[in-house]
């Protein structure tokens, strides 16, 4: 194994000798590792914000689906449903949504196959 292909794995102090970088010291390796970690933190923070912005509308839609029509009209839009109700889902089933969903699923399966 040549020195150019050896990498620091951080497993033991003995592995610090095999960094493949001429003149590398344990302190310089630790500093480089900290620098890489500091460089990645803003990326993960941005990804976390993007994930929250992506999930928020779905969570709001799910929250309002358990709110009664009267409570939704009179209360604050972002308030928790008190009490939560399944009336919206029963009304959806009574309106024929189940049949439309079944037709859509069958058509999607036929087109896919």
C-alpha positions in Angstrom: 0.0 0.0 0.0 1.5 3.3 -1.0 1.4 6.5 1.2 -0.9 8.2 -1.3 -3.7 5.8 -0.8 -3.6 5.7 3.0 -6.2 7.8 4.8 -6.8 8.9 8.4 -9.7 6.9 9.9 -9.5 8.2 13.4 -9.7 4.7 14.9 -6.5 4.8 17.0 -3.6 7.1 17.5 -1.4 4.7 15.5 -3.5 5.3 12.4 -2.6 9.0 12.5 0.9 8.0 11.1 -0.7 6.8 7.9 -2.4 9.9 6.6 -0.7 9.9 3.3 0.0 13.6 3.7 3.7 14.5 4.1 4.4 16.4 7.3 0.9 15.9 8.7 0.7 16.0 12.4 -2.2 14.8 14.6 -3.0 18.4 15.4 -3.2 19.4 11.8 -5.4 16.4 11.0 -7.7 17.3 13.9 -7.9 20.9 12.7 -8.7 19.8 9.1 -11.4 17.5 10.4 -13.0 20.3 12.5 -12.8 22.6 9.5 -14.7 20.0 7.3 -17.3 19.6 10.0 -17.8 23.3 10.4 -18.2 23.6 6.6 -20.9 21.0 6.6 -23.1 22.4 9.4 -24.6 25.2 7.3 -25.5 22.7 4.6 -27.4 20.4 7.0 -29.1 23.5 8.6 -30.3 24.6 5.1 -31.5 21.0 4.4 -33.4 21.0 7.7 -35.1 24.3 6.9 -36.0 23.1 3.4 -37.4 19.9 4.8 -39.5 21.8 7.3 -40.8 24.1 4.5 -41.7 21.1 2.4 -43.6 19.2 5.2 -45.4 22.2 6.7 -48.2 22.5 4.1 -49.0 18.7 4.3 -49.1 19.0 8.1 -51.3 22.0 8.0 -53.7 20.2 5.5 -53.8 17.1 7.8 -54.5 19.4 10.8 -57.4 21.2 9.2 -58.9 17.9 7.9 -59.7 17.0 11.5 -61.3 20.4 12.2 -65.1 20.7 12.0 -66.4 23.2 9.4 -68.0 25.4 12.1 -64.8 25.5 14.2 -62.8 26.2 11.1 -65.1 29.2 10.2 -65.1 30.7 13.7 -61.7 29.8 15.1 -58.2 30.8 14.2 -56.9 29.0 11.1 -53.9 27.4 12.7 -55.6 26.3 16.0 -55.7 22.7 17.0 -59.0 21.0 16.4 -61.1 20.9 19.6 -62.4 18.2 19.6 -60.9 16.4 16.5 -63.6 15.0 14.2 -63.8 12.6 11.4 -66.9 14.2 9.9 -65.0 15.6 7.0 -63.9 12.1 6.0 -67.4 10.6 6.3 -68.8 13.4 4.2 -66.1 12.7 1.6 -67.1 9.1 1.5 -70.8 10.0 1.2 -70.0 12.4 -1.7 -68.8 9.5 -3.9 -65.1 10.0 -3.5 -64.6 6.3 -2.8 -65.9 5.3 -6.3 -63.8 8.0 -8.0 -60.7 6.8 -6.1 -61.3 3.2 -7.2 -61.8 4.2 -10.8 -58.5 6.2 -10.7 -56.6 3.3 -9.1 -57.9 0.8 -11.7 -57.1 3.2 -14.6 -53.6 3.8 -13.2 -53.0 0.1 -12.8 -54.2 -0.6 -16.4 -52.1 2.1 -17.9 -49.0 1.1 -15.9 -49.3 -2.6 -16.8 
